[in-house]
């Protein structure tokens, strides 16, 4: 399984970015795909998750109403649309995967790829 996150960059507060996660190596129909982030000096935290097959989503309170997770089955890609970005959104963003339901614990995700860095300037 390979998960490649990309799309990060430098953006001003109030701006937007769209992250992409390209997934390959197996069929993900029964999987949950998620986005986590890790800010400097902090633990990795859950941001958003989506069930690949039927699309239920779940968000951390800190991003609810600003971020949207979605997937494109044909492209095997998961997206994270990030609007109204804040300096506290600065982090490396990862897109892990796990079989089964959406959970928020880092340790319950089986597959991780390299992250993409997002920097929000004030």
N, C-alpha and C positions, 0 to 999 in steps of 0.2 A: 504494500500500500504506500502510495506517495501522495503527500499533501503539500502543495506549494502555495503559500500566501504571497500576494504582491499587491501593489497599489498604494503603499504608504508614501509619506512625504512630509513636507513642511507646509503648514497652512496657518493662516491667521485665525484668531478666535472669532467665532461666528461663521466661519467658512464650512466647507464640506469636502468629503473625500469618499470614494467608493473603493473598498477593498474587495479583492477577488481571491478565491481559493480553488485551485484546480486539483481535482481528485482523480486518482487512477489506481489501477492494480486489483480491483475487485468490483463486484456489484454492490452498490450502497443502498439498495432499495429498503433494507430493514434497519438502516443506520440512522443515528442522530449525528448531525454536523453542528459544530459550535464555533463560536469565537470567544477566545480568552485574551486577556491582556496582562502585561506585567510592566509596571512602572519602575523606574530606578529605585532600589532600596525597598521595594514592596513585594508582597506575595502575588503570584499569578491569580487572577480573578476571572470569574465567569462574566461574559458580556451578553451573549445571546445564543440561542440554540434553535434548531429546526429539524423536524423529522423529515427525512428525505422523501418518504413515500407519500405521506398525506399532508405534510406541510404545517402541522401545529408549530407555533413558535412560543418562545419564552424569553423574557428580557430581565436583565438586572435593573433594579429601580433607578440606578444612576444614569441609565441611558434610555429608559422608557420614554417614548414620545419624540426622541431625537434620532435614534438608530433604527434601521430596518434590516432584518435578515431575510434573504430570499435564495431560491436555487433555480438553476436551469438544468433540467434533467438531460436535455440533449447534449449539453456541453459539459456535463459532469462538473459543474462549477457552482460554488456557493458565494454569495455576495454579502457585504455589509455596507449599507449606505449610511454614512455618518453625517448628519446635519447639525447645525448650531454647535459646532465643536467648541470645547472649552480647554483651557490650558491643562486642567486635570485629566483630560483624555489622552495626554501624552503618554505613550507606552509602546512596547513592542506587542503587536497583535498576532495571535496564533489561531490556526483553524484545525482543531483536533476532531477525531471521529470516534464513535463507539457504537456497538450494536445495541439496539434497544431504545429506551426512552430518554428524554432530555433530562440530564442531571447537571448540577452545578459544581460538583466536586472534581477537581483537577485529576485526582488519582483514578477516577473511574473511566477516563478516556484512554483508549488503547493505542491510538495512532496520533502522532504529532509530526508536524513538519516544521521547517524553519519559519520564523515569523517575519513580519514586515513592520518597520518602524514608522510610527506616526508622531510628529512633533507639532504641537499647537502653540503658537506664540501669542502673547497677550498684547 
